Amino acid sequence: MAKETHVLVVDDEKVVRDGCRRVLSGRGYEITTAENGLQALEILGADHIDILLLDLKMPVMSGEEVLEKTRDTHPDIPVIVITGHGTVDTAVECMKKGAYDFITKPFQIDQFLLTIERAADKRHLELKAKQFEAENIRNLYDLNLEKSRLKTIINCMANGVMVTNRNLEVVLNNPALMRLMEITEKPKSPVPISEIITDEDLVDTLKKLLNGETPEAESISQEFRIKQNTLRALSAPAIDSDGAIAGTVTVLEDITAFKQLDEMKSDFVNMVAHELRSPLVAIRQLNSVLLEGLAGPLEEKQQDFVKRGVAKIDSLLNLINDLLDIAKLEAGKFIQHQVPTDIGKIIKEILELMEPRAQKQHIVLSHHLENLKPVQADPKRIEEIFNNLISNAINYSPQGGRVTVSAKGLGEYMEIRVEDTGVGITKEELPKIFDKFYRVKNPKTRQVIGTGLGLAIVKGVVDAHQGSIQVESIPDKGTTFKILLPVIDTKE
């Protein structure tokens, strides 16, 4: 099987590329190398690649960007992340973005080869499965004629496979499905879906697929629990040669381990944040005592040093608070109490609070409110959205600039805009600004202190309120953030 497998190795270190070529070529693999992400994307577009070995930290284009683009253009290619910075967070994030596996440098040869072999097996099994599926999709009722050809493939798959007909009867399954659903006796074929799947939401999804209530080109992903395990189901309609819906195909994967890793990450962030915040608050209080002269007078130079220390402590406390907010967002616990909320009142209060700071930087603040209706929201988190966006607009605007906040009702939604005349954001950086810890690189804004978490929190809060956020920007002219939030139907 190795002779049929084409591996693309992407790493900016020549010694790593040469080492991978030497080890894999000696075992029959066909090897192509690239020293950066752009070269890798060109090769993927021009050549047939079976496995992608991808370094995360590279110049020109990072491995994370290559992974995201590959998931869109070549979703079937197993991507094995190679990095010298192997952490639980990195592993979780890469797996979330679609990586097949994760190994760290320096390589253990046996583990390295085993990972490649598994990816090669997966790739070839999937190619064969697609080939057989294309041949058999014409008549899902007659799948028994092809079971002898499919049996080996589906029985070797670690993920559960379930195919139903138009009557929502299971006509094809594999041992992995029975294991995941904790069914000990082999069911008959066909068998009603209720004897295999007990989750009502998944059954409802399959009914919608059969009724054509979802786009044919889209698959639906959802999670459900079987006792202590969490499973992810990816379901799609099966289309026959005439374009009609002949049934459904569902692939089930056990993601319990990934959920546990995610929970461990959140617990770790919470633990570290709480353990750091308490001593920092105590240190800040002691410094405040010194600044107020309660421990004796300070000379001007000493006072300056203590003030700098307090500023650094405040920056750390802000970072800790942002980390806690992110952890709560990811755990779905950030939005607590939603009540009818007056967005206009919140905007006015925050602008009034920001006015002295804007005047100090010679920034003109203004607002325009039109046809507003109440929004079902958590007022504290809505305040956090506007506080962050308006604060950023002031920070990134030059002296004499303008920051305008507008809100108006648009039927079932309210549109809020925060516009500034600041340094702007380049087209290349716009897709990344909502990523955690990402900060726009601009020489004009080096003095602006931040954690890179503010916009990630803003987007998380907007999403949690069933809203959307978009950004438009022109370098050296300004940036506009546009938020849409659903309003309360006052007719009810």
Residue pairs with C-beta under 8 A, 6 or more apart in sequence:
1 120
1 121
1 124
2 27
2 28
2 29
2 117
2 120
3 28
3 29
3 30
4 50
4 124
5 28
5 29
5 30
5 50
5 51
5 120
5 123
5 124
6 29
6 30
6 31
6 32
6 47
6 48
6 49
6 50
6 51
7 20
7 24
7 29
7 30
7 31
7 32
7 49
7 50
7 51
7 52
7 53
7 116
8 32
8 33
8 34
8 40
8 43
8 44
8 47
8 49
8 51
8 52
8 53
9 16
9 17
9 20
9 21
9 31
9 32
9 33
9 34
9 53
10 33
10 34
10 35
10 36
10 37
10 39
10 40
10 52
10 53
10 54
10 55
10 58
10 63
10 66
11 17
11 20
11 33
11 35
11 53
11 55
11 58
11 82
12 35
12 36
12 55
12 57
12 58
12 59
13 55
14 35
16 55
16 82
16 105
17 33
17 35
19 107
20 31
20 33
20 53
21 31
21 33
23 109
23 112
23 113
24 31
24 116
25 31
27 113
29 116
29 120
32 43
32 47
32 49
34 40
34 43
35 58
36 58
36 59
36 60
36 61
37 58
37 60
37 61
37 62
37 63
37 65
37 66
38 60
38 61
40 52
40 54
40 66
41 61
41 66
41 69
41 70
43 49
44 52
44 70
44 73
44 74
44 77
45 73
49 74
49 77
50 77
50 78
50 120
50 123
50 124
51 77
51 78
51 80
51 116
51 119
51 120
51 123
52 70
52 74
52 77
52 78
52 79
52 80
53 80
53 82
54 63
54 66
54 67
54 70
54 79
54 80
54 81
54 82
54 99
55 63
55 81
55 82
55 83
56 62
56 63
56 64
56 81
56 82
56 83
56 85
56 90
56 94
57 63
57 83
57 84
57 85
63 81
63 83
64 93
64 94
64 97
67 79
67 81
67 94
67 97
67 98
67 99
68 97
70 77
70 79
70 98
71 79
71 97
71 98
75 98
76 123
76 126
76 127
77 123
78 100
78 101
78 119
78 122
78 123
79 98
79 99
79 100
80 99
80 100
80 101
80 102
80 103
80 115
80 116
80 119
81 90
81 94
81 99
81 101
81 102
81 103
82 103
82 104
82 105
82 107
83 90
83 102
83 104
83 105
84 104
84 105
85 104
86 102
86 103
86 104
88 261
88 264
88 265
88 268
89 265
90 102
91 102
91 261
92 258
92 261
92 262
92 265
94 102
95 102
95 258
96 258
100 119
100 122
101 115
101 118
101 119
103 111
103 112
103 115
121 156
125 153
125 156
125 157
128 153
129 150
129 153
129 154
129 157
132 146
132 149
132 150
132 153
133 249
135 146
136 143
136 146
136 150
137 238
137 239
137 240
137 241
137 246
138 240
138 241
139 240
139 246
140 163
140 165
140 171
140 238
140 240
140 246
140 247
141 165
141 171
143 150
143 163
143 171
143 172
144 189
147 172
150 172
154 161
154 172
154 174
155 174
155 175
157 174
157 176
158 176
159 176
159 251
159 252
159 253
160 173
160 174
160 176
160 177
160 178
160 179
160 180
160 181
160 251
160 252
160 253
161 172
161 173
161 174
161 176
161 177
161 249
161 250
161 251
161 252
162 170
162 172
162 173
162 177
162 196
162 197
162 249
162 250
162 251
162 252
163 170
163 171
163 172
163 173
163 238
163 247
163 248
163 249
163 250
164 170
164 171
164 193
164 206
164 210
164 247
164 248
164 250
165 171
165 190
165 246
165 247
166 210
166 245
166 246
166 247
167 190
168 192
168 193
168 203
168 206
168 207
168 210
168 248
169 190
169 191
169 192
169 193
170 187
170 189
170 190
170 191
170 192
170 193
170 195
170 196
171 189
171 190
171 247
172 189
173 187
173 189
173 196
176 252
177 196
177 252
178 184
178 186
178 187
180 226
180 229
180 231
180 252
180 254
181 196
181 197
181 226
181 252
182 226
182 227
183 196
187 195
187 196
193 203
193 206
194 203
197 203
197 206
199 224
201 222
201 224
202 222
202 224
202 233
202 235
202 250
205 220
205 222
205 233
205 235
206 235
206 248
206 250
208 214
209 220
209 235
209 236
209 237
209 245
209 248
210 237
210 245
210 247
210 248
212 237
212 245
214 220
214 237
216 237
216 239
216 245
218 236
219 234
219 235
219 236
220 234
220 235
220 236
221 232
221 233
221 234
221 235
222 232
222 233
222 235
223 230
223 231
223 232
223 233
223 255
224 230
224 231
224 233
225 231
228 256
229 254
229 256
230 254
230 255
230 256
230 259
231 252
231 253
231 254
231 255
232 252
232 253
232 255
233 250
233 251
233 252
234 250
234 251
234 252
234 253
235 248
235 249
235 250
235 251
236 248
236 249
236 250
237 245
237 247
237 248
237 249
238 245
238 246
238 247
238 248
238 249
239 245
239 246
240 246
262 330
266 327
266 330
266 331
269 323
269 324
269 326
269 327
270 324
270 327
272 323
273 320
273 321
273 323
273 324
273 327
274 324
276 316
276 320
277 317
277 320
277 321
280 313
280 316
280 317
280 320
281 317
283 313
284 310
284 313
284 314
284 317
287 306
287 309
287 310
287 313
288 310
289 295
290 298
290 306
291 298
291 303
291 306
291 307
291 310
298 306
315 449
318 451
319 451
319 453
322 451
322 453
322 454
322 457
323 453
325 334
325 453
325 457
326 436
326 453
326 456
326 457
326 460
328 334
329 457
329 460
329 461
329 464
330 460
332 464
334 381
334 460
334 461
334 464
335 378
335 381
335 461
335 464
335 465
336 378
337 378
338 376
338 377
338 378
338 465
339 376
339 377
339 378
339 379
340 374
340 375
340 376
340 488
341 374
341 375
341 376
341 377
341 378
341 379
341 382
342 372
342 374
343 372
343 374
343 375
343 382
343 407
343 414
343 416
343 485
344 369
344 372
344 407
346 379
346 382
346 383
346 386
347 367
347 369
347 386
347 405
347 407
347 416
348 367
349 383
350 383
350 386
350 387
350 390
351 365
351 367
351 390
351 405
354 365
354 390
354 391
354 394
355 365
357 394
358 364
358 365
358 394
358 403
361 394
361 397
361 399
362 399
362 400
362 401
363 394
363 397
363 399
363 400
363 401
363 402
363 403
364 401
364 402
364 403
365 390
365 394
365 403
365 405
366 402
366 403
366 404
366 405
367 404
367 405
367 406
367 407
368 404
368 405
368 406
368 407
368 408
369 406
369 407
369 408
370 406
370 407
370 408
370 409
371 408
371 409
372 407
372 408
372 409
372 414
373 409
373 414
373 487
373 488
373 490
374 487
374 488
374 490
375 382
375 414
375 465
375 485
375 486
375 487
375 488
376 465
376 486
376 488
377 465
377 485
378 461
378 465
381 461
381 464
381 465
382 461
382 465
384 457
384 458
384 461
385 458
385 461
385 462
385 483
386 405
386 416
386 418
388 454
388 455
388 457
388 458
389 418
389 458
389 481
390 403
390 405
390 418
392 454
392 455
393 403
393 418
393 419
393 420
393 422
393 479
394 403
394 420
395 445
395 448
396 420
396 422
396 423
396 445
396 448
396 479
397 403
397 420
397 421
397 422
397 423
397 478
398 421
398 422
398 423
398 444
401 420
401 421
401 422
402 419
402 420
402 421
403 418
403 419
403 420
403 421
404 417
404 418
404 419
404 420
405 416
405 417
405 418
405 419
406 416
406 417
406 419
407 414
407 415
407 416
407 417
408 414
408 415
409 487
410 484
412 486
412 487
412 489
413 484
413 485
413 486
413 487
414 484
414 485
414 486
414 487
415 482
415 483
415 484
416 482
416 483
416 484
416 485
417 480
417 481
417 482
417 483
418 480
418 481
419 478
419 479
419 480
419 481
420 478
420 479
420 480
421 477
421 478
422 478
422 479
423 442
423 444
423 445
423 475
423 476
424 473
424 474
424 475
424 476
424 477
424 478
424 479
425 433
425 440
425 471
425 473
425 475
425 479
426 440
426 473
426 475
429 440
429 441
430 471
430 473
432 438
433 440
433 455
433 471
434 455
434 456
434 458
434 459
434 469
435 456
436 452
436 453
436 456
437 451
437 452
437 453
437 456
438 452
439 450
439 452
458 469
459 469
462 468
462 469
462 483
462 485
465 485
465 486
466 485
466 486
467 483
467 484
467 485
467 486
468 483
468 484
469 481
469 482
469 483
469 484
470 481
470 482
471 479
471 480
471 481
471 482
472 479
472 480
472 482
473 479
473 480
